[in-house]
Amino acid sequence: MSSPWARAAAAANTYDQAGHAVLPTVYERTTAAAISHQAVNLGQGFPDQEGPQWLLDAAASAITESHIGPPNQYAPGMGLPALREAVAEDMLRRQGVSLDPGTSIMATTGATEGIAATILAFATAGSQVLCFEPHYDSYGACAALAGAELVGVPLTAGDFRPDLDAFAAAISDRTSLVLLNTPHNPTGTVFTAAELEQIVELAHRNGARIMCDEVYEQLILDPEQQHRSILSIPGASDIAVAVSSAGKSFSVTGWKVGWVMGAPALINQVRGVKQFLSFSSGPAFQWAVAQGVRDDQGYLSALRSELAEARNQLSAALDEAGLRPNSPGAGYFLLADISELTDLDDAAFCDLLAAQVGVAAIPVSALIIADQIPRNHRLRRLVRFAFCKDRHSISEAAQRLQQRLPEALAAADTSRF
């Protein structure tokens, strides 16, 4: 495909071959299906609850009261100093990483823009970009726009850990960029320091740079898990940048406040792309997020407890319905294996789930490199459910799964004969 738009859409599994048109993302399609069928939306990863009221009030005051916060004009291209300073303080406190807020941190319009700018800055045309499967869908689109080929290494079966032997076999001098994601979406896997150290060593050996997507860094749900930023790993400082955001941490996904962190030379190169995307956005939101990063007033601890309880509730419901969920250590999502229930693929199962059962979920096949993963691969038998929802929604979904799923599957099996 010669057109950039078509390459990007195809690489993100959103290209309609028959109609030669771009489809909405799988998240938009799932939410539309949930609305159409009045289904409980456990697909798209946004919380039912709003962020903390004090954070919302801070943004509102910054917009309407001229003596509070920044003016409602362009923010600096690198982001508000208040936000960059707050992020620098937070990284030093939590990760022991010292960053210059003036040169090592750049605000972006959500993590998605930070990811796009980084991939476009570092992925060279004709090279390979390496990631673990499944992956966030924008990775493929941005690699295609850069003229690079996205190559995936599936996480190991069962526990979804990085297969470092397979990764070592896949990386080469053709690899310009490695895309990491920890805590991982959609599996909830938290990469260990030892795993990250091996990846950094392999990237160095092959002359590759690293982008680490860390947007779920604040949502570690199990006490035994520990998030390590890529920037805290020895040897990473001269080849790696980290991307994070406030949307998931503070339940304000619509604010689109993100940031990229790393050595000044690397951030300067990412800026070469980023400043010609959005340039800047949301000064009031950046200012409010800075207040939250400095002092979350106990919100993050409470949110982690709520998410852990919701995860456990949904996990039990899925297990009772015959779906086999994984045990994510972080984030918003559970993966359920549908193999014991049906021979439908994950996309067909999700269609049936929304239309006949009234529960919306995401097929994991939308989050893989479609032409590299065989039709019978285990990743095509997984469905992603979001547990960042209120307890009533999860209870309603559980009831529908128990009452409607067996009949819906029986009817689907009968219709194929």
C-alpha positions in Angstrom: 0.0 0.0 0.0 1.6 3.3 -1.1 -0.7 5.8 0.7 0.3 6.6 4.3 -3.2 6.5 5.5 -3.8 3.0 4.1 -0.5 1.7 5.5 -1.3 3.1 8.9 -4.9 1.7 9.0 -3.8 -1.7 7.8 -1.0 -1.9 10.4 -3.6 -1.1 13.1 -6.1 -3.6 11.8 -8.5 -0.8 10.8 -8.4 -1.1 7.0 -11.5 -2.3 5.2 -10.1 -4.1 2.2 -13.4 -4.4 0.4 -14.4 -0.8 0.8 -10.9 0.7 0.7 -11.8 2.7 3.7 -10.6 3.3 7.3 -12.6 1.7 10.0 -12.9 3.2 13.5 -10.5 1.7 16.1 -11.6 -1.5 17.8 -12.3 0.5 20.9 -14.8 2.8 19.1 -16.4 -0.1 17.3 -16.8 -2.0 20.6 -18.4 1.0 22.4 -20.7 1.6 19.4 -21.8 -2.1 19.6 -22.3 -1.7 23.4 -24.6 1.3 22.8 -26.4 -0.4 19.9 -27.2 -3.6 21.9 -27.5 -1.9 25.3 -24.6 -4.0 26.5 -22.5 -3.5 29.5 -19.3 -2.0 28.1 -16.4 -3.9 29.4 -14.5 -3.2 26.2 -13.1 0.3 25.9 -10.7 1.1 28.7 -12.2 4.1 30.3 -13.5 4.2 33.9 -17.1 4.7 34.9 -16.1 7.2 37.6 -14.9 10.7 37.2 -11.6 11.8 38.6 -11.3 13.2 42.1 -13.4 16.4 42.6 -10.5 18.4 43.8 -8.7 17.7 40.6 -11.7 18.6 38.5 -12.1 21.8 40.5 -8.4 22.7 39.9 -8.9 22.5 36.2 -12.2 24.4 36.2 -10.6 27.2 38.3 -7.7 27.5 36.0 -10.0 28.0 33.1 -12.4 30.5 34.6 -10.3 32.4 37.2 -7.6 34.4 35.7 -5.5 34.6 38.9 -5.3 30.8 39.2 -3.2 28.7 36.9 -2.0 29.5 33.4 -3.8 31.6 30.8 -6.1 29.9 28.3 -3.6 30.4 25.5 -0.9 28.1 24.0 1.1 26.3 26.6 4.9 26.2 26.0 5.9 23.6 23.4 7.6 21.5 26.0 4.7 21.8 28.4 3.9 23.9 31.4 6.9 24.2 33.7 4.7 23.3 36.7 3.8 19.9 35.1 7.4 19.1 34.1 8.7 20.0 37.5 6.0 17.9 39.2 6.9 14.9 37.0 10.6 15.3 37.7 9.9 15.3 41.5 7.7 12.3 41.2 10.3 10.3 39.2 13.0 11.1 41.7 10.8 10.1 44.6 9.4 6.9 43.2 12.1 5.6 40.8 15.3 7.3 42.0 15.7 8.8 38.5 16.9 12.4 38.3 15.5 14.4 35.3 16.0 18.0 34.4 12.4 19.4 34.0 13.6 21.9 31.5 15.3 19.5 29.0 14.4 15.9 29.9 10.5 16.0 30.1 8.1 17.1 27.4 4.4 17.3 27.8 2.2 15.7 25.0 -1.4 15.5 24.1 -1.9 12.2 25.9 0.5 9.2 25.8 -0.7 8.4 22.3 0.9 11.6 20.9 4.1 10.8 22.9 4.2 7.3 21.4 3.5 8.6 17.9 6.2 11.3 18.1 8.8 8.9 19.5 8.2 6.2 16.9 8.3 8.8 14.1 11.5 10.3 15.5 13.4 7.0 16.0 12.0 4.4 13.6 13.9 4.6 10.3 12.4 3.8 6.9 13.1 0.2 5.9 14.0 -0.9 9.4 12.2 -3.2 11.8 10.4 -2.1 15.0 10.2 -4.8 17.6 7.4 -5.2 20.1 5.8 -7.9 22.3 2.4 -9.3 21.3 -0.3 -8.4 22.0 0.3 -4.6 21.7 -1.4 -1.2 21.8 -2.8 -0.7 18.3 -1.2 2.7 17.7 2.3 1.0 17.6 1.6 -0.6 14.2 0.0 2.5 12.7 2.9 4.8 13.7 5.6 2.3 12.6 3.9 2.1 9.2 3.9 5.9 8.9 7.6 5.9 9.6 8.1 3.4 6.7 9.2 0.7 9.1 7.9 -2.9 9.7 6.5 -3.8 13.0 7.6 -7.3 14.2 6.1 -9.0 17.1 7.3 -11.5 19.7 4.4 -13.2 21.5 4.4 -13.1 25.3 4.7 -16.6 26.8 1.6 -18.7 27.1 -0.2 -18.8 30.4 1.7 -16.2 32.4 2.3 -13.7 29.6 5.9 -13.0 30.4 8.4 -11.7 27.9 10.1 -14.5 26.0 13.7 -13.2 26.1 15.1 -16.1 24.0 12.6 -15.3 21.2 13.3 -11.6 21.6 17.0 -12.2 21.3 16.4 -14.2 18.1 14.2 -11.5 16.6 16.3 -8.4 17.3 19.0 -7.6 14.8 21.0 -4.8 13.2 17.8 -4.1 11.2 16.0 -3.2 14.4 15.9 0.6 14.8 13.5 0.7 17.7 12.1 -1.6 20.5 8.7 -0.8 21.9 8.1 -1.9 25.4 5.0 -1.6 27.5 5.1 -2.2 31.3 2.8 -2.5 33.1 1.5 -4.2 29.9 -1.8 -3.6 28.1 -3.7 -5.8 27.8 -2.1 -8.6 29.9 -1.3 -6.6 33.1 2.2 -8.1 33.2 4.7 -6.0 35.1 8.2 -6.6 33.6 10.9 -7.3 36.2 14.2 -5.3 36.5 16.1 -8.4 35.3 13.9 -8.7 32.2 14.3 -5.0 31.4 18.1 -5.3 31.9 18.4 -8.0 29.3 16.3 -6.1 26.8 18.5 -3.0 27.3 21.6 -5.0 26.8 20.2 -6.6 23.6 19.2 -3.1 22.3 22.6 -1.8 23.0 24.3 -4.7 21.2 22.1 -4.2 18.1 22.2 -0.4 18.0 18.5 0.0 18.7 16.6 2.6 20.7 13.8 1.9 23.2 10.5 3.5 23.8 8.8 2.2 27.0 5.0 2.9 27.4 4.4 3.2 31.1 0.9 4.7 31.3 -0.3 2.1 33.9 2.7 2.8 36.2 0.5 4.0 39.1 -1.9 1.1 38.8 0.0 -1.8 40.4 -2.6 -3.9 42.0 -0.6 -6.5 43.9 1.8 -5.6 46.7 4.5 -8.1 45.5 4.7 -6.4 42.1 7.0 -3.4 41.5 7.1 -1.2 38.5 10.5 -0.2 37.3 10.8 2.6 34.8 13.0 1.8 31.9 14.9 5.0 32.9 16.0 3.4 36.1 17.7 0.5 34.3 21.5 0.7 34.1 22.6 1.5 30.5 19.2 2.7 29.4 19.8 6.5 29.7 21.4 7.0 26.3 19.0 4.9 24.3 15.6 4.9 26.0 12.7 7.2 26.6 9.6 6.6 28.7 6.1 7.7 28.0 3.4 8.2 30.6 0.2 10.1 31.3 -2.4 11.2 33.8 -5.5 9.8 32.1 -5.5 6.3 33.6 -3.9 7.3 36.9 -6.5 10.0 37.7 -9.5 8.7 35.8 -9.5 11.7 33.4 -8.8 9.9 30.1 -10.4 12.8 28.1 -8.0 15.3 29.3 -5.2 13.8 27.2 -2.2 15.0 29.3 0.9 12.9 28.7 4.6 13.3 28.8 7.8 11.8 27.3 10.9 11.5 29.6 14.6 10.8 28.8 18.0 12.2 28.1 18.0 15.8 26.8 19.4 14.8 23.4 16.7 12.1 22.9 13.9 14.4 24.1 15.2 17.1 21.7 14.9 14.7 18.8 11.3 13.6 19.8 10.5 17.3 20.0 11.5 17.6 16.3 8.4 15.6 15.5 6.0 16.5 18.4 6.0 20.2 18.0 4.6 19.8 14.5 1.8 17.5 15.6 -0.2 19.3 18.3 2.5 21.8 19.3 0.7 22.2 22.7 -2.7 21.6 24.3 -4.8 21.9 27.5 -2.9 24.3 29.7 -5.6 24.2 32.4 -5.5 20.4 32.4 -1.7 20.3 32.5 -1.8 22.7 35.5 -4.4 20.6 37.3 -2.4 17.4 36.7 0.7 19.0 38.1 -1.2 19.5 41.4 -2.3 15.8 41.4 1.2 14.5 40.6 2.6 16.5 43.5 0.0 15.4 46.0 -2.7 12.9 45.0 -4.4 13.3 48.4 -4.7 9.5 48.8 -6.6 9.1 45.6 -4.1 6.6 43.9 -4.0 4.3 46.9 -7.8 4.2 47.1 -8.1 3.7 43.3 -5.7 0.8 43.4 -7.7 -0.9 46.1 -11.0 -0.4 44.1 -9.4 -1.7 40.9 -8.1 -4.8 42.7 -11.5 -5.6 44.1 -13.2 -5.0 40.8 -10.6 -7.3 39.1 -11.3 -10.1 41.6 -15.0 -9.7 41.2 -14.8 -9.9 37.4 -12.3 -12.7 37.5 -14.7 -14.8 39.6 -17.6 -14.1 37.3 -15.6 -15.0 34.1 -14.4 -18.2 35.7 -17.9 -19.2 36.8 -19.0 -18.6 33.2 -16.4 -21.0 31.9 -14.0 -18.4 30.6 -10.5 -18.7 31.9 -9.1 -15.3 33.1 -5.5 -14.5 33.6 -4.1 -12.9 36.8 -3.0 -9.4 35.9 -0.7 -7.6 38.3 -1.6 -4.1 37.1 -3.8 -2.0 34.9 -7.4 -2.2 33.8 -7.8 -5.5 32.0 -8.4 -9.2 32.3 -7.7 -11.6 29.4 -10.1 -14.6 29.2 -9.4 -17.7 27.2 -12.5 -18.9 25.4 -11.1 -22.2 24.2 -13.0 -24.4 26.7 -16.4 -22.9 25.7 -16.4 -22.6 21.9 -14.5 -23.0 18.7 -15.5 -19.5 17.6 -12.6 -17.1 17.1 -12.3 -14.2 19.4 -13.8 -11.6 17.0 -16.9 -13.8 16.4 -17.2 -14.5 20.1 -17.2 -10.8 20.9 -19.8 -10.1 18.3 -22.0 -12.8 19.9 -21.2 -11.5 23.3 -22.4 -7.9 22.6 -25.5 -8.9 20.5 -26.8 -11.9 22.3 -25.4 -11.7 25.9 -25.3 -7.9 26.3 -21.7 -7.6 27.4 -19.1 -5.9 25.2 -15.4 -6.9 25.1 -12.4 -6.6 22.9 -11.0 -9.4 20.7 -7.3 -9.7 21.3 -6.8 -10.4 17.6 -7.3 -6.7 17.1 -4.2 -6.1 19.1 -1.7 -8.3 17.2 0.1 -8.1 13.9 -2.6 -9.9 11.9 -0.5 -11.2 9.0 2.2 -12.6 11.4 0.0 -14.6 13.7 -1.6 -17.8 12.3 -5.3 -18.2 12.4 -5.1 -21.0 15.0 -2.7 -19.2 17.3 -3.6 -18.9 21.0 -3.7 -15.1 20.9 -6.7 -15.4 18.7 -8.6 -17.3 21.4 -8.4 -14.5 24.0 -10.8 -11.7 24.9 -10.0 -8.5 26.8 -12.5 -7.4 29.5 -12.0 -4.0 31.3 -12.6 -4.0 35.1 -12.2 -0.3 35.5 -16.0 -0.1 35.9 -18.4 0.4 38.8 -19.4 -2.7 40.8 -22.9 -2.6 39.6 -21.8 -2.8 36.0 -19.6 -5.8 36.7 -22.4 -7.5 38.7 -24.8 -6.9 35.8 -22.3 -8.3 33.3 -21.7 -11.3 35.5 -25.5 -12.0 35.7 -25.8 -11.7 31.9 -22.9 -14.0 31.3 -24.3 -16.7 33.6 -27.9 -16.4 32.3 -27.4 -15.8 28.6 -24.1 -17.1 27.4 -24.8 -20.8 27.4 -27.9 -20.4 25.3 -26.2 -18.0 22.9 -23.3 -20.4 22.4 -25.6 -23.3 21.9 -27.5 -21.4 19.2 -24.3 -20.3 17.5 -23.1 -23.9 17.4 -26.4 -25.1 16.0 -26.4 -22.4 13.3 -23.1 -23.7 11.9 -24.6 -27.1 10.9 
